[in-house]
Amino acid sequence: MAQRETQREDAATGGDGALERALLLAATAGRFDVVAMLAKELEARRLANAGNVVAIGAKRDGGR
């Protein structure tokens, strides 16, 4: 039952629920090196899924 609930939560958040939980557990454990890595991955996934975001570097470099 809990697994189905988790799967529904993941679907609602774009499948990032496991990553969010891992981030929370790493923070609780004081592993801030892991927190930084997971946060960067979560941000990259969310930016990739957002169609209306333009990377500033790509715009400045003419898309190179």
Secondary structure, DSSP 8 states (H G I E B T S, - for coil): -HHHHHHHHHHHTTS-HHHHHHHHHHHHTT-HHHHHHHHHHHHHHHHHH-TT---HHHHHTTT-
